[in-house]
Amino acid sequence: MKMVILFVTWFYPGQPPASSQAQFNSMETCTTARESILRDAARLKSDEERKVQELRKQGTIYNPGYPTVSAVCATQ
């Protein structure tokens, strides 16, 4: 049986990338985990965008730092 590896790298502005990997027994379970991570990244970006809008309404200048994520499933 081939192992499937999920490679994940988070990029935050002004910080070094943070990477990790995990092994799965099937492409399906790896893909499910990958999609969950991508949803988390989208939620974090959405939360940050709401925060920026609120601060701008208050007249506060804020430079957002949205996270970006790369997540790839690969067979070994």
mmJSON file of the N, C-alpha and C atoms, coordinates in Angstrom:
{"data_MODEL":{"atom_site":{
"group_PDB":["ATOM","ATOM","ATOM","ATOM","ATOM","ATOM","ATOM","ATOM","ATOM","ATOM","ATOM","ATOM","ATOM","ATOM","ATOM","ATOM","ATOM","ATOM","ATOM","ATOM","ATOM","ATOM","ATOM","ATOM","ATOM","ATOM","ATOM","ATOM","ATOM","ATOM","ATOM","ATOM","ATOM","ATOM","ATOM","ATOM","ATOM","ATOM","ATOM","ATOM","ATOM","ATOM","ATOM","ATOM","ATOM","ATOM","ATOM","ATOM","ATOM","ATOM","ATOM","ATOM","ATOM","ATOM","ATOM","ATOM","ATOM","ATOM","ATOM","ATOM","ATOM","ATOM","ATOM","ATOM","ATOM","ATOM","ATOM","ATOM","ATOM","ATOM","ATOM","ATOM","ATOM","ATOM","ATOM","ATOM","ATOM","ATOM","ATOM","ATOM","ATOM","ATOM","ATOM","ATOM","ATOM","ATOM","ATOM","ATOM","ATOM","ATOM","ATOM","ATOM","ATOM","ATOM","ATOM","ATOM","ATOM","ATOM","ATOM","ATOM","ATOM","ATOM","ATOM","ATOM","ATOM","ATOM","ATOM","ATOM","ATOM","ATOM","ATOM","ATOM","ATOM","ATOM","ATOM","ATOM","ATOM","ATOM","ATOM","ATOM","ATOM","ATOM","ATOM","ATOM","ATOM","ATOM","ATOM","ATOM","ATOM","ATOM","ATOM","ATOM","ATOM","ATOM","ATOM","ATOM","ATOM","ATOM","ATOM","ATOM","ATOM","ATOM","ATOM","ATOM","ATOM","ATOM","ATOM","ATOM","ATOM","ATOM","ATOM","ATOM","ATOM","ATOM","ATOM","ATOM","ATOM","ATOM","ATOM","ATOM","ATOM","ATOM","ATOM","ATOM","ATOM","ATOM","ATOM","ATOM","ATOM","ATOM","ATOM","ATOM","ATOM","ATOM","ATOM","ATOM","ATOM","ATOM","ATOM","ATOM","ATOM","ATOM","ATOM","ATOM","ATOM","ATOM","ATOM","ATOM","ATOM","ATOM","ATOM","ATOM","ATOM","ATOM","ATOM","ATOM","ATOM","ATOM","ATOM","ATOM","ATOM","ATOM","ATOM","ATOM","ATOM","ATOM","ATOM","ATOM","ATOM","ATOM","ATOM","ATOM","ATOM","ATOM","ATOM","ATOM","ATOM","ATOM","ATOM","ATOM","ATOM","ATOM","ATOM","ATOM","ATOM","ATOM","ATOM","ATOM"],
"id":[1,2,3,4,5,6,7,8,9,10,11,12,13,14,15,16,17,18,19,20,21,22,23,24,25,26,27,28,29,30,31,32,33,34,35,36,37,38,39,40,41,42,43,44,45,46,47,48,49,50,51,52,53,54,55,56,57,58,59,60,61,62,63,64,65,66,67,68,69,70,71,72,73,74,75,76,77,78,79,80,81,82,83,84,85,86,87,88,89,90,91,92,93,94,95,96,97,98,99,100,101,102,103,104,105,106,107,108,109,110,111,112,113,114,115,116,117,118,119,120,121,122,123,124,125,126,127,128,129,130,131,132,133,134,135,136,137,138,139,140,141,142,143,144,145,146,147,148,149,150,151,152,153,154,155,156,157,158,159,160,161,162,163,164,165,166,167,168,169,170,171,172,173,174,175,176,177,178,179,180,181,182,183,184,185,186,187,188,189,190,191,192,193,194,195,196,197,198,199,200,201,202,203,204,205,206,207,208,209,210,211,212,213,214,215,216,217,218,219,220,221,222,223,224,225,226,227,228],
"type_symbol":["N","C","C","N","C","C","N","C","C","N","C","C","N","C","C","N","C","C","N","C","C","N","C","C","N","C","C","N","C","C","N","C","C","N","C","C","N","C","C","N","C","C","N","C","C","N","C","C","N","C","C","N","C","C","N","C","C","N","C","C","N","C","C","N","C","C","N","C","C","N","C","C","N","C","C","N","C","C","N","C","C","N","C","C","N","C","C","N","C","C","N","C","C","N","C","C","N","C","C","N","C","C","N","C","C","N","C","C","N","C","C","N","C","C","N","C","C","N","C","C","N","C","C","N","C","C","N","C","C","N","C","C","N","C","C","N","C","C","N","C","C","N","C","C","N","C","C","N","C","C","N","C","C","N","C","C","N","C","C","N","C","C","N","C","C","N","C","C","N","C","C","N","C","C","N","C","C","N","C","C","N","C","C","N","C","C","N","C","C","N","C","C","N","C","C","N","C","C","N","C","C","N","C","C","N","C","C","N","C","C","N","C","C","N","C","C","N","C","C","N","C","C","N","C","C","N","C","C"],
"label_atom_id":["N","CA","C","N","CA","C","N","CA","C","N","CA","C","N","CA","C","N","CA","C","N","CA","C","N","CA","C","N","CA","C","N","CA","C","N","CA","C","N","CA","C","N","CA","C","N","CA","C","N","CA","C","N","CA","C","N","CA","C","N","CA","C","N","CA","C","N","CA","C","N","CA","C","N","CA","C","N","CA","C","N","CA","C","N","CA","C","N","CA","C","N","CA","C","N","CA","C","N","CA","C","N","CA","C","N","CA","C","N","CA","C","N","CA","C","N","CA","C","N","CA","C","N","CA","C","N","CA","C","N","CA","C","N","CA","C","N","CA","C","N","CA","C","N","CA","C","N","CA","C","N","CA","C","N","CA","C","N","CA","C","N","CA","C","N","CA","C","N","CA","C","N","CA","C","N","CA","C","N","CA","C","N","CA","C","N","CA","C","N","CA","C","N","CA","C","N","CA","C","N","CA","C","N","CA","C","N","CA","C","N","CA","C","N","CA","C","N","CA","C","N","CA","C","N","CA","C","N","CA","C","N","CA","C","N","CA","C","N","CA","C","N","CA","C","N","CA","C","N","CA","C","N","CA","C","N","CA","C","N","CA","C","N","CA","C"],
"label_alt_id":[null,null,null,null,null,null,null,null,null,null,null,null,null,null,null,null,null,null,null,null,null,null,null,null,null,null,null,null,null,null,null,null,null,null,null,null,null,null,null,null,null,null,null,null,null,null,null,null,null,null,null,null,null,null,null,null,null,null,null,null,null,null,null,null,null,null,null,null,null,null,null,null,null,null,null,null,null,null,null,null,null,null,null,null,null,null,null,null,null,null,null,null,null,null,null,null,null,null,null,null,null,null,null,null,null,null,null,null,null,null,null,null,null,null,null,null,null,null,null,null,null,null,null,null,null,null,null,null,null,null,null,null,null,null,null,null,null,null,null,null,null,null,null,null,null,null,null,null,null,null,null,null,null,null,null,null,null,null,null,null,null,null,null,null,null,null,null,null,null,null,null,null,null,null,null,null,null,null,null,null,null,null,null,null,null,null,null,null,null,null,null,null,null,null,null,null,null,null,null,null,null,null,null,null,null,null,null,null,null,null,null,null,null,null,null,null,null,null,null,null,null,null,null,null,null,null,null,null],
"label_comp_id":["MET","MET","MET","LYS","LYS","LYS","MET","MET","MET","VAL","VAL","VAL","ILE","ILE","ILE","LEU","LEU","LEU","PHE","PHE","PHE","VAL","VAL","VAL","THR","THR","THR","TRP","TRP","TRP","PHE","PHE","PHE","TYR","TYR","TYR","PRO","PRO","PRO","GLY","GLY","GLY","GLN","GLN","GLN","PRO","PRO","PRO","PRO","PRO","PRO","ALA","ALA","ALA","SER","SER","SER","SER","SER","SER","GLN","GLN","GLN","ALA","ALA","ALA","GLN","GLN","GLN","PHE","PHE","PHE","ASN","ASN","ASN","SER","SER","SER","MET","MET","MET","GLU","GLU","GLU","THR","THR","THR","CYS","CYS","CYS","THR","THR","THR","THR","THR","THR","ALA","ALA","ALA","ARG","ARG","ARG","GLU","GLU","GLU","SER","SER","SER","ILE","ILE","ILE","LEU","LEU","LEU","ARG","ARG","ARG","ASP","ASP","ASP","ALA","ALA","ALA","ALA","ALA","ALA","ARG","ARG","ARG","LEU","LEU","LEU","LYS","LYS","LYS","SER","SER","SER","ASP","ASP","ASP","GLU","GLU","GLU","GLU","GLU","GLU","ARG","ARG","ARG","LYS","LYS","LYS","VAL","VAL","VAL","GLN","GLN","GLN","GLU","GLU","GLU","LEU","LEU","LEU","ARG","ARG","ARG","LYS","LYS","LYS","GLN","GLN","GLN","GLY","GLY","GLY","THR","THR","THR","ILE","ILE","ILE","TYR","TYR","TYR","ASN","ASN","ASN","PRO","PRO","PRO","GLY","GLY","GLY","TYR","TYR","TYR","PRO","PRO","PRO","THR","THR","THR","VAL","VAL","VAL","SER","SER","SER","ALA","ALA","ALA","VAL","VAL","VAL","CYS","CYS","CYS","ALA","ALA","ALA","THR","THR","THR","GLN","GLN","GLN"],
"label_asym_id":["A","A","A","A","A","A","A","A","A","A","A","A","A","A","A","A","A","A","A","A","A","A","A","A","A","A","A","A","A","A","A","A","A","A","A","A","A","A","A","A","A","A","A","A","A","A","A","A","A","A","A","A","A","A","A","A","A","A","A","A","A","A","A","A","A","A","A","A","A","A","A","A","A","A","A","A","A","A","A","A","A","A","A","A","A","A","A","A","A","A","A","A","A","A","A","A","A","A","A","A","A","A","A","A","A","A","A","A","A","A","A","A","A","A","A","A","A","A","A","A","A","A","A","A","A","A","A","A","A","A","A","A","A","A","A","A","A","A","A","A","A","A","A","A","A","A","A","A","A","A","A","A","A","A","A","A","A","A","A","A","A","A","A","A","A","A","A","A","A","A","A","A","A","A","A","A","A","A","A","A","A","A","A","A","A","A","A","A","A","A","A","A","A","A","A","A","A","A","A","A","A","A","A","A","A","A","A","A","A","A","A","A","A","A","A","A","A","A","A","A","A","A","A","A","A","A","A","A"],
"label_entity_id":["1","1","1","1","1","1","1","1","1","1","1","1","1","1","1","1","1","1","1","1","1","1","1","1","1","1","1","1","1","1","1","1","1","1","1","1","1","1","1","1","1","1","1","1","1","1","1","1","1","1","1","1","1","1","1","1","1","1","1","1","1","1","1","1","1","1","1","1","1","1","1","1","1","1","1","1","1","1","1","1","1","1","1","1","1","1","1","1","1","1","1","1","1","1","1","1","1","1","1","1","1","1","1","1","1","1","1","1","1","1","1","1","1","1","1","1","1","1","1","1","1","1","1","1","1","1","1","1","1","1","1","1","1","1","1","1","1","1","1","1","1","1","1","1","1","1","1","1","1","1","1","1","1","1","1","1","1","1","1","1","1","1","1","1","1","1","1","1","1","1","1","1","1","1","1","1","1","1","1","1","1","1","1","1","1","1","1","1","1","1","1","1","1","1","1","1","1","1","1","1","1","1","1","1","1","1","1","1","1","1","1","1","1","1","1","1","1","1","1","1","1","1","1","1","1","1","1","1"],
"label_seq_id":[1,1,1,2,2,2,3,3,3,4,4,4,5,5,5,6,6,6,7,7,7,8,8,8,9,9,9,10,10,10,11,11,11,12,12,12,13,13,13,14,14,14,15,15,15,16,16,16,17,17,17,18,18,18,19,19,19,20,20,20,21,21,21,22,22,22,23,23,23,24,24,24,25,25,25,26,26,26,27,27,27,28,28,28,29,29,29,30,30,30,31,31,31,32,32,32,33,33,33,34,34,34,35,35,35,36,36,36,37,37,37,38,38,38,39,39,39,40,40,40,41,41,41,42,42,42,43,43,43,44,44,44,45,45,45,46,46,46,47,47,47,48,48,48,49,49,49,50,50,50,51,51,51,52,52,52,53,53,53,54,54,54,55,55,55,56,56,56,57,57,57,58,58,58,59,59,59,60,60,60,61,61,61,62,62,62,63,63,63,64,64,64,65,65,65,66,66,66,67,67,67,68,68,68,69,69,69,70,70,70,71,71,71,72,72,72,73,73,73,74,74,74,75,75,75,76,76,76],
"pdbx_PDB_ins_code":[null,null,null,null,null,null,null,null,null,null,null,null,null,null,null,null,null,null,null,null,null,null,null,null,null,null,null,null,null,null,null,null,null,null,null,null,null,null,null,null,null,null,null,null,null,null,null,null,null,null,null,null,null,null,null,null,null,null,null,null,null,null,null,null,null,null,null,null,null,null,null,null,null,null,null,null,null,null,null,null,null,null,null,null,null,null,null,null,null,null,null,null,null,null,null,null,null,null,null,null,null,null,null,null,null,null,null,null,null,null,null,null,null,null,null,null,null,null,null,null,null,null,null,null,null,null,null,null,null,null,null,null,null,null,null,null,null,null,null,null,null,null,null,null,null,null,null,null,null,null,null,null,null,null,null,null,null,null,null,null,null,null,null,null,null,null,null,null,null,null,null,null,null,null,null,null,null,null,null,null,null,null,null,null,null,null,null,null,null,null,null,null,null,null,null,null,null,null,null,null,null,null,null,null,null,null,null,null,null,null,null,null,null,null,null,null,null,null,null,null,null,null,null,null,null,null,null,null],
"Cartn_x":[0.841,0.0,0.893,0.565,1.324,0.857,1.804,1.492,1.237,0.36,0.089,0.545,1.311,1.842,1.185,0.743,0.19,1.277,1.701,2.681,1.927,2.149,1.45,2.469,2.326,3.158,2.262,2.387,1.666,2.622,2.124,2.904,2.185,2.866,2.354,3.296,2.769,3.633,4.593,5.845,6.848,7.36,6.972,7.428,7.932,8.836,9.272,8.129,8.109,7.055,7.106,5.951,5.848,5.344,6.127,5.772,5.593,4.748,4.565,4.127,4.172,3.697,3.066,2.143,1.469,1.252,1.269,1.068,-0.351,-0.895,-2.231,-2.175,-3.183,-3.241,-3.942,-4.645,-5.342,-5.355,-5.508,-5.603,-6.87,-7.926,-9.193,-9.039,-8.41,-8.256,-7.305,-6.29,-5.368,-6.101,-6.898,-7.645,-8.636,-9.27,-10.187,-9.447,-8.272,-7.463,-7.008,-6.603,-6.162,-7.285,-8.489,-9.626,-9.952,-9.818,-10.054,-9.054,-7.81,-6.774,-7.059,-7.458,-7.757,-8.972,-9.953,-11.111,-10.671,-9.761,-9.24,-8.542,-7.758,-7.054,-8.056,-9.102,-10.129,-10.851,-11.115,-11.774,-10.886,-9.598,-8.678,-8.614,-8.593,-8.559,-9.849,-10.973,-12.261,-12.332,-11.871,-11.841,-10.98,-9.85,-8.939,-9.575,-10.271,-10.931,-12.018,-12.772,-13.793,-13.139,-12.039,-11.306,-10.843,-10.329,-9.867,-11.026,-12.173,-13.332,-13.773,-13.799,-14.199,-13.211,-11.931,-10.924,-10.972,-11.235,-11.332,-12.546,-13.648,-14.836,-14.523,-13.636,-13.241,-12.159,-11.7,-10.673,-9.258,-9.109,-7.791,-7.174,-5.921,-5.211,-4.608,-4.856,-4.398,-3.929,-2.75,-2.202,-2.408,-3.342,-3.645,-2.506,-2.414,-1.445,-2.153,-2.73,-3.496,-2.57,-2.969,-2.183,-2.464,-1.475,-1.611,-1.132,-1.797,-1.406,-1.244,-0.275,-0.078,-0.245,-1.124,-1.361,-1.442,-0.587,-0.491,-0.437,-1.254,-1.179,-0.325,0.602,1.472,1.698,1.804,2.094,3.595,3.945,5.356,5.856],
"Cartn_y":[-1.177,0.0,1.25,2.175,3.425,4.38,5.042,6.09,7.386,8.2,9.519,10.532,11.516,12.526,13.864,14.526,15.879,16.853,17.694,18.74,20.053,20.741,22.0,23.07,24.235,25.383,26.601,27.234,28.473,29.645,30.673,31.89,33.054,33.714,34.92,36.06,37.216,38.347,38.688,38.876,39.286,38.172,36.926,35.797,34.687,33.854,32.727,31.731,30.994,30.005,28.912,28.351,27.232,26.021,24.945,23.766,22.542,21.635,20.35,19.326,18.075,17.012,15.919,15.179,14.074,12.957,11.727,10.57,10.047,9.577,8.999,7.692,6.837,5.546,5.615,6.729,6.85,8.304,8.455,9.798,10.48,9.714,10.288,10.943,10.254,10.844,12.037,11.968,13.1,14.312,14.071,15.157,15.789,14.98,15.502,16.415,15.977,16.802,18.083,17.974,19.148,20.17,19.708,20.621,21.306,20.589,21.172,22.292,22.07,23.094,24.32,24.103,25.235,26.022,25.324,26.019,26.859,26.314,27.076,28.348,28.232,29.405,30.453,30.011,30.941,31.615,30.865,31.432,32.476,32.18,33.153,34.439,34.285,35.47,36.274,35.599,36.273,37.01,36.362,37.012,38.267,38.179,39.321,40.451,40.113,41.135,41.856,41.118,41.755,42.698,42.268,43.09,44.388,44.3,45.482,46.44,45.922,46.777,47.51,46.823,47.452,48.539,48.253,49.242,50.47,50.26,51.395,52.256,51.622,52.385,53.262,52.789,53.535,54.567,54.603,55.557,55.09,53.83,53.274,52.748,53.095,52.571,51.228,50.237,48.89,48.217,47.62,46.899,45.403,44.801,43.394,42.455,41.362,40.337,39.016,38.835,37.63,36.421,35.306,34.096,33.492,32.848,32.094,30.69,29.697,28.315,27.547,26.666,25.731,24.338,23.529,22.163,21.225,20.196,19.284,17.85,16.975,15.54,14.899,14.049,13.376,11.934,11.047,9.646,9.45,8.528,8.26,7.16],
"Cartn_z":[0.0,0.0,0.0,-0.88,-0.945,0.137,0.735,1.701,0.936,1.481,0.918,1.959,1.516,2.426,2.128,3.172,3.066,3.5,2.585,2.873,3.03,4.154,4.429,4.796,4.192,4.548,4.721,5.899,6.193,5.99,5.319,5.102,5.78,6.69,7.338,6.99,6.581,6.241,7.381,7.032,8.006,8.898,8.615,9.418,8.504,9.003,8.178,8.0,6.899,6.687,7.754,8.059,8.993,8.211,8.19,7.403,8.275,7.797,8.46,7.425,7.824,6.944,7.784,7.162,7.835,6.815,7.279,6.412,6.544,5.422,5.375,4.596,4.821,4.133,2.787,2.517,1.23,0.769,-0.516,-1.083,-0.58,-0.374,0.091,1.469,2.408,3.745,3.714,2.868,2.732,2.159,1.144,0.51,1.494,2.321,3.336,4.309,4.764,5.672,4.977,3.723,2.942,2.837,2.512,2.376,3.699,4.799,6.118,6.412,6.064,6.27,5.412,4.175,3.291,3.796,4.369,4.972,6.171,6.978,8.124,7.655,6.593,6.057,5.566,4.888,4.4,5.563,6.628,7.807,8.475,8.604,9.192,8.375,7.05,6.185,6.325,6.386,6.54,7.881,8.944,10.265,10.221,9.562,9.47,8.656,7.58,6.765,7.567,8.391,9.243,10.253,10.809,11.774,11.12,9.911,9.185,8.941,8.537,8.275,9.54,10.666,11.929,12.343,12.213,12.588,11.682,10.406,9.481,9.802,10.224,10.633,11.84,12.701,13.894,13.587,12.343,11.956,12.238,12.579,12.859,11.566,11.348,10.181,10.578,9.762,10.081,8.802,8.864,7.717,7.948,7.221,7.471,7.062,7.758,7.436,7.237,6.072,5.79,5.667,6.267,6.072,4.702,4.158,2.919,3.225,2.648,2.924,1.626,1.624,0.536,1.127,0.541,1.035,-0.158,-0.161,-1.301,-0.807,-1.405,-1.137,-2.222,-1.82,-2.785,-2.362,-3.343,-3.035,-2.907,-2.06,-1.789,-2.665],
"occupancy":[1.0,1.0,1.0,1.0,1.0,1.0,1.0,1.0,1.0,1.0,1.0,1.0,1.0,1.0,1.0,1.0,1.0,1.0,1.0,1.0,1.0,1.0,1.0,1.0,1.0,1.0,1.0,1.0,1.0,1.0,1.0,1.0,1.0,1.0,1.0,1.0,1.0,1.0,1.0,1.0,1.0,1.0,1.0,1.0,1.0,1.0,1.0,1.0,1.0,1.0,1.0,1.0,1.0,1.0,1.0,1.0,1.0,1.0,1.0,1.0,1.0,1.0,1.0,1.0,1.0,1.0,1.0,1.0,1.0,1.0,1.0,1.0,1.0,1.0,1.0,1.0,1.0,1.0,1.0,1.0,1.0,1.0,1.0,1.0,1.0,1.0,1.0,1.0,1.0,1.0,1.0,1.0,1.0,1.0,1.0,1.0,1.0,1.0,1.0,1.0,1.0,1.0,1.0,1.0,1.0,1.0,1.0,1.0,1.0,1.0,1.0,1.0,1.0,1.0,1.0,1.0,1.0,1.0,1.0,1.0,1.0,1.0,1.0,1.0,1.0,1.0,1.0,1.0,1.0,1.0,1.0,1.0,1.0,1.0,1.0,1.0,1.0,1.0,1.0,1.0,1.0,1.0,1.0,1.0,1.0,1.0,1.0,1.0,1.0,1.0,1.0,1.0,1.0,1.0,1.0,1.0,1.0,1.0,1.0,1.0,1.0,1.0,1.0,1.0,1.0,1.0,1.0,1.0,1.0,1.0,1.0,1.0,1.0,1.0,1.0,1.0,1.0,1.0,1.0,1.0,1.0,1.0,1.0,1.0,1.0,1.0,1.0,1.0,1.0,1.0,1.0,1.0,1.0,1.0,1.0,1.0,1.0,1.0,1.0,1.0,1.0,1.0,1.0,1.0,1.0,1.0,1.0,1.0,1.0,1.0,1.0,1.0,1.0,1.0,1.0,1.0,1.0,1.0,1.0,1.0,1.0,1.0,1.0,1.0,1.0,1.0,1.0,1.0],
"B_iso_or_equiv":[0.0,0.0,0.0,0.0,0.0,0.0,0.0,0.0,0.0,0.0,0.0,0.0,0.0,0.0,0.0,0.0,0.0,0.0,0.0,0.0,0.0,0.0,0.0,0.0,0.0,0.0,0.0,0.0,0.0,0.0,0.0,0.0,0.0,0.0,0.0,0.0,0.0,0.0,0.0,0.0,0.0,0.0,0.0,0.0,0.0,0.0,0.0,0.0,0.0,0.0,0.0,0.0,0.0,0.0,0.0,0.0,0.0,0.0,0.0,0.0,0.0,0.0,0.0,0.0,0.0,0.0,0.0,0.0,0.0,0.0,0.0,0.0,0.0,0.0,0.0,0.0,0.0,0.0,0.0,0.0,0.0,0.0,0.0,0.0,0.0,0.0,0.0,0.0,0.0,0.0,0.0,0.0,0.0,0.0,0.0,0.0,0.0,0.0,0.0,0.0,0.0,0.0,0.0,0.0,0.0,0.0,0.0,0.0,0.0,0.0,0.0,0.0,0.0,0.0,0.0,0.0,0.0,0.0,0.0,0.0,0.0,0.0,0.0,0.0,0.0,0.0,0.0,0.0,0.0,0.0,0.0,0.0,0.0,0.0,0.0,0.0,0.0,0.0,0.0,0.0,0.0,0.0,0.0,0.0,0.0,0.0,0.0,0.0,0.0,0.0,0.0,0.0,0.0,0.0,0.0,0.0,0.0,0.0,0.0,0.0,0.0,0.0,0.0,0.0,0.0,0.0,0.0,0.0,0.0,0.0,0.0,0.0,0.0,0.0,0.0,0.0,0.0,0.0,0.0,0.0,0.0,0.0,0.0,0.0,0.0,0.0,0.0,0.0,0.0,0.0,0.0,0.0,0.0,0.0,0.0,0.0,0.0,0.0,0.0,0.0,0.0,0.0,0.0,0.0,0.0,0.0,0.0,0.0,0.0,0.0,0.0,0.0,0.0,0.0,0.0,0.0,0.0,0.0,0.0,0.0,0.0,0.0,0.0,0.0,0.0,0.0,0.0,0.0],
"pdbx_formal_charge":[null,null,null,null,null,null,null,null,null,null,null,null,null,null,null,null,null,null,null,null,null,null,null,null,null,null,null,null,null,null,null,null,null,null,null,null,null,null,null,null,null,null,null,null,null,null,null,null,null,null,null,null,null,null,null,null,null,null,null,null,null,null,null,null,null,null,null,null,null,null,null,null,null,null,null,null,null,null,null,null,null,null,null,null,null,null,null,null,null,null,null,null,null,null,null,null,null,null,null,null,null,null,null,null,null,null,null,null,null,null,null,null,null,null,null,null,null,null,null,null,null,null,null,null,null,null,null,null,null,null,null,null,null,null,null,null,null,null,null,null,null,null,null,null,null,null,null,null,null,null,null,null,null,null,null,null,null,null,null,null,null,null,null,null,null,null,null,null,null,null,null,null,null,null,null,null,null,null,null,null,null,null,null,null,null,null,null,null,null,null,null,null,null,null,null,null,null,null,null,null,null,null,null,null,null,null,null,null,null,null,null,null,null,null,null,null,null,null,null,null,null,null,null,null,null,null,null,null],
"auth_seq_id":[1,1,1,2,2,2,3,3,3,4,4,4,5,5,5,6,6,6,7,7,7,8,8,8,9,9,9,10,10,10,11,11,11,12,12,12,13,13,13,14,14,14,15,15,15,16,16,16,17,17,17,18,18,18,19,19,19,20,20,20,21,21,21,22,22,22,23,23,23,24,24,24,25,25,25,26,26,26,27,27,27,28,28,28,29,29,29,30,30,30,31,31,31,32,32,32,33,33,33,34,34,34,35,35,35,36,36,36,37,37,37,38,38,38,39,39,39,40,40,40,41,41,41,42,42,42,43,43,43,44,44,44,45,45,45,46,46,46,47,47,47,48,48,48,49,49,49,50,50,50,51,51,51,52,52,52,53,53,53,54,54,54,55,55,55,56,56,56,57,57,57,58,58,58,59,59,59,60,60,60,61,61,61,62,62,62,63,63,63,64,64,64,65,65,65,66,66,66,67,67,67,68,68,68,69,69,69,70,70,70,71,71,71,72,72,72,73,73,73,74,74,74,75,75,75,76,76,76],
"auth_comp_id":["MET","MET","MET","LYS","LYS","LYS","MET","MET","MET","VAL","VAL","VAL","ILE","ILE","ILE","LEU","LEU","LEU","PHE","PHE","PHE","VAL","VAL","VAL","THR","THR","THR","TRP","TRP","TRP","PHE","PHE","PHE","TYR","TYR","TYR","PRO","PRO","PRO","GLY","GLY","GLY","GLN","GLN","GLN","PRO","PRO","PRO","PRO","PRO","PRO","ALA","ALA","ALA","SER","SER","SER","SER","SER","SER","GLN","GLN","GLN","ALA","ALA","ALA","GLN","GLN","GLN","PHE","PHE","PHE","ASN","ASN","ASN","SER","SER","SER","MET","MET","MET","GLU","GLU","GLU","THR","THR","THR","CYS","CYS","CYS","THR","THR","THR","THR","THR","THR","ALA","ALA","ALA","ARG","ARG","ARG","GLU","GLU","GLU","SER","SER","SER","ILE","ILE","ILE","LEU","LEU","LEU","ARG","ARG","ARG","ASP","ASP","ASP","ALA","ALA","ALA","ALA","ALA","ALA","ARG","ARG","ARG","LEU","LEU","LEU","LYS","LYS","LYS","SER","SER","SER","ASP","ASP","ASP","GLU","GLU","GLU","GLU","GLU","GLU","ARG","ARG","ARG","LYS","LYS","LYS","VAL","VAL","VAL","GLN","GLN","GLN","GLU","GLU","GLU","LEU","LEU","LEU","ARG","ARG","ARG","LYS","LYS","LYS","GLN","GLN","GLN","GLY","GLY","GLY","THR","THR","THR","ILE","ILE","ILE","TYR","TYR","TYR","ASN","ASN","ASN","PRO","PRO","PRO","GLY","GLY","GLY","TYR","TYR","TYR","PRO","PRO","PRO","THR","THR","THR","VAL","VAL","VAL","SER","SER","SER","ALA","ALA","ALA","VAL","VAL","VAL","CYS","CYS","CYS","ALA","ALA","ALA","THR","THR","THR","GLN","GLN","GLN"],
"auth_asym_id":["A","A","A","A","A","A","A","A","A","A","A","A","A","A","A","A","A","A","A","A","A","A","A","A","A","A","A","A","A","A","A","A","A","A","A","A","A","A","A","A","A","A","A","A","A","A","A","A","A","A","A","A","A","A","A","A","A","A","A","A","A","A","A","A","A","A","A","A","A","A","A","A","A","A","A","A","A","A","A","A","A","A","A","A","A","A","A","A","A","A","A","A","A","A","A","A","A","A","A","A","A","A","A","A","A","A","A","A","A","A","A","A","A","A","A","A","A","A","A","A","A","A","A","A","A","A","A","A","A","A","A","A","A","A","A","A","A","A","A","A","A","A","A","A","A","A","A","A","A","A","A","A","A","A","A","A","A","A","A","A","A","A","A","A","A","A","A","A","A","A","A","A","A","A","A","A","A","A","A","A","A","A","A","A","A","A","A","A","A","A","A","A","A","A","A","A","A","A","A","A","A","A","A","A","A","A","A","A","A","A","A","A","A","A","A","A","A","A","A","A","A","A","A","A","A","A","A","A"],
"auth_atom_id":["N","CA","C","N","CA","C","N","CA","C","N","CA","C","N","CA","C","N","CA","C","N","CA","C","N","CA","C","N","CA","C","N","CA","C","N","CA","C","N","CA","C","N","CA","C","N","CA","C","N","CA","C","N","CA","C","N","CA","C","N","CA","C","N","CA","C","N","CA","C","N","CA","C","N","CA","C","N","CA","C","N","CA","C","N","CA","C","N","CA","C","N","CA","C","N","CA","C","N","CA","C","N","CA","C","N","CA","C","N","CA","C","N","CA","C","N","CA","C","N","CA","C","N","CA","C","N","CA","C","N","CA","C","N","CA","C","N","CA","C","N","CA","C","N","CA","C","N","CA","C","N","CA","C","N","CA","C","N","CA","C","N","CA","C","N","CA","C","N","CA","C","N","CA","C","N","CA","C","N","CA","C","N","CA","C","N","CA","C","N","CA","C","N","CA","C","N","CA","C","N","CA","C","N","CA","C","N","CA","C","N","CA","C","N","CA","C","N","CA","C","N","CA","C","N","CA","C","N","CA","C","N","CA","C","N","CA","C","N","CA","C","N","CA","C","N","CA","C","N","CA","C","N","CA","C","N","CA","C","N","CA","C","N","CA","C"],
"pdbx_PDB_model_num":[1,1,1,1,1,1,1,1,1,1,1,1,1,1,1,1,1,1,1,1,1,1,1,1,1,1,1,1,1,1,1,1,1,1,1,1,1,1,1,1,1,1,1,1,1,1,1,1,1,1,1,1,1,1,1,1,1,1,1,1,1,1,1,1,1,1,1,1,1,1,1,1,1,1,1,1,1,1,1,1,1,1,1,1,1,1,1,1,1,1,1,1,1,1,1,1,1,1,1,1,1,1,1,1,1,1,1,1,1,1,1,1,1,1,1,1,1,1,1,1,1,1,1,1,1,1,1,1,1,1,1,1,1,1,1,1,1,1,1,1,1,1,1,1,1,1,1,1,1,1,1,1,1,1,1,1,1,1,1,1,1,1,1,1,1,1,1,1,1,1,1,1,1,1,1,1,1,1,1,1,1,1,1,1,1,1,1,1,1,1,1,1,1,1,1,1,1,1,1,1,1,1,1,1,1,1,1,1,1,1,1,1,1,1,1,1,1,1,1,1,1,1,1,1,1,1,1,1]
}}}
